[in-house]
Amino acid sequence: MDTRLGEYVDEFTRRDWQTLDPDAVDEPVRIALVGLGWFSREWALPGIERSAFTEATVVTDIDADAVDEVASETDLTGVTPEAFRAGEVAGEYDAVYVATPNATHLEYVEAAAEQGKAVLCEKPMEASADRAESLVEVCADAGVPLMVGYRMQTDPVVRRLRDLLDAGFVGDPVHVHATMSQTMLGELTGDPDQWRLDPDLSGGCALMDIGIYPLNTTRFVLDADPVAVSGTTRTEHEAFAGVDEHADFRLEFPDGVAAMCTVSQNAAHASRLEITGTEGRLILDPAFYEREERELAVERGGVRMDVEVDPVHQVEEEFAYFGHHLLTDTPIYPDGRHALIDSRVLEAIYESAETGEVVQLTE
Amino acid sequence: MDTRLGEYVDEFTRRDWQTLDPDAVDEPVRIALVGLGWFSREWALPGIERSAFTEATVVTDIDADAVDEVASETDLTGVTPEAFRAGEVAGEYDAVYVATPNATHLEYVEAAAEQGKAVLCEKPMEASADRAESLVEVCADAGVPLMVGYRMQTDPVVRRLRDLLDAGFVGDPVHVHATMSQTMLGELTGDPDQWRLDPDLSGGCALMDIGIYPLNTTRFVLDADPVAVSGTTRTEHEAFAGVDEHADFRLEFPDGVAAMCTVSQNAAHASRLEITGTEGRLILDPAFYEREERELAVERGGVRMDVEVDPVHQVEEEFAYFGHHLLTDTPIYPDGRHALIDSRVLEAIYESAETGEVVQLTE
């Protein structure tokens, strides 16, 4: 009997990176959460709790009410940002998750590094490539591990897509299309995420906040980095004055593979990654949002398979990976050096949008 | 009872352009076919015969065997290209369908115009914008109607998609993605279509032959023309030496609407058009090939409808439109002036691929 498909299906959601038995973990990595926006509360906190390798112990935010609320609902220690940075409860955590507005990541990472704590920093790593580079250096100098929160990279569906590409399932990749959009004002009205409209805090809007998904996920699955980029940004709605409401960009990877990407903070919901190769296609749709049940379509030689998977909790997987790798002292893949390339590419796309020119990234 | 959906469904495939009762047509437009490649034989001939407004009467090709074969299988008059151009059987047809290699369209259209015959010319209209312009002028000077063979424009699914956009169903269009690819060498081995590999005959390969579908269909459904374009072409396989095997391009429409397009003559089959607006999305997948059963997905406000339609014979619809409009003396929409814009845009994309610069099309 041919068991190949059976084995493939059974192993589809395996954690290919896991060497430590979750049941054998007595002392999970204790995490301090910095920043209590909706993603932290709705996704990161539950993700940390679900993961066998992590537990949340401390929370902080500039919004004292939010800290009180979370602390009173849980057994977490709530502190002010000042107390956190001063290390007043540093004995209560081993690692720090930073999910504040982009331009404030550095200050919290500096504090964590000074305290000798490992860091999981949200993406984009900072509001500019220069600040992102400082952030990487701070962690390197302090000798603390730094992971960047690319939750797509630890999603098993995305990892299987990458495996297929790596195994040559579609031949040589030729073209990539990626689109991701949402109605930020409509979906998130009244939410503290409105800091994304402040260029000083965010460093940009559609491209910084959303563009990083098509960019990083394409890099991850192709296992390659762009060599040239071009792009355009556009703002029509007055709420987006000073930042980019819509953006499109083209990433050129080695061998001329082109990724055509569009993102928007003010368009109907879209979420799709599509790779066409010389011999087949791989389509992830929906692709990028944490709340979506990702579906993978696999096409080759007239055969199409649609793979629907019981969704993992994407942020649990991310924190499990982080905790697991700290406990096993294993190098982390989406690290600062990896994330720094995104910061530079995003900056190059903004530059291209200003000048109308292609920006070469090879030196 | 709410009959809105019922009426919509019932009228979905209606010919919104048809004013003449097909059953009332005694004398359909008699068509001479020039060029007997696989598309002419497999699609155009049956399309002409199926349409109540047209009938095929004459065939010609530089391949005398092909002419003999078709003439012996049917009751059509087969003639040599020389005899055709000399008008030897001009009394047997009212209109001429030109489906020869791109760079030879002009000579046959000149003959047809001289004979006072209406013309349906395959797309791209010619191998260069200059020759395309001459072709348009030849017809204008002779006062003969000229239609260009954009079979997507008379497909009811495409027309309904256009209606929805026009009615504001998705709000303002924001981004378009289009992809179309095939393995030309594999799918068409031994076929006379290999003239597409000869730049003198074709004027280009992936972009000219395939790129025109995303380009023209996007123009048609948005009812707008690009104001700026950029693009890249690439050739890896030796069989494509001298022409473009792969291409990607960005079309910028008025108001900054961006269409991101990829095409290939040597990649896995893909065929998709996707429009994201401020309030919804319209997705045609498969979209572009004559043999596909087009499916339209309509998304707005959390509702998604998938529309599958009994496929029309796309080339029947095209010839029915052509014949109908000649019989009723009605202006033809995809005319030479319309097609000339595609020729200029394609040339601008090739220029951009050479220079790496964006080419502005507004003057």
Interface residues (C-beta under 8 A of the other chain):
Chain A: V170 G171 V174 H175 H177 T179 S181 T183 S230 T232 R234 E236 H246 D248 R250 E252 D255 G256 A258 M260 C261 T262 S264 N266 A267 A268 A270 R272 E274 T276 G277 T278 E279 G280 R281 E299 R300 G356 E357 V358
Chain B: V170 G171 V174 H175 H177 T179 S181 T183 S230 T232 R234 E236 H246 D248 R250 E252 D255 G256 A258 M260 C261 T262 S264 N266 A267 A268 A270 R272 E274 T276 G277 T278 E279 G280 R281 E299 R300 G356 E357 V358
